[in-house]
Amino acid sequence: MAPQIKYDENSNIVSIRVSAGKSVDSDVKNNVVVDYDKNGQIVNVDIMKVGIDEFKKILKTISLKGAVNF
């Protein structure tokens, strides 16, 4: 599965889905939540408190590196 990046403007959260697996455990550090499947593999990363302008900069940076086309 190719990573899927979403932004929720209402909650200012960037979600990066890296696997279709089901989350069974999470680690939280500062404004980042990392979800793991039953095998300990990362399935999702949420970054909180990201403004829309910051998100656009992230997308532009990723796009320049060839990771995302938008």
Buried (B, 14 or more C-beta within 10 A) or exposed (E): EEEEBEBEEEEBBBBBBBBEBEBEEEEEEEEEBBBBBEEEEBBBBBBBEBEEEBBEEBBEEBEEEEEBEE
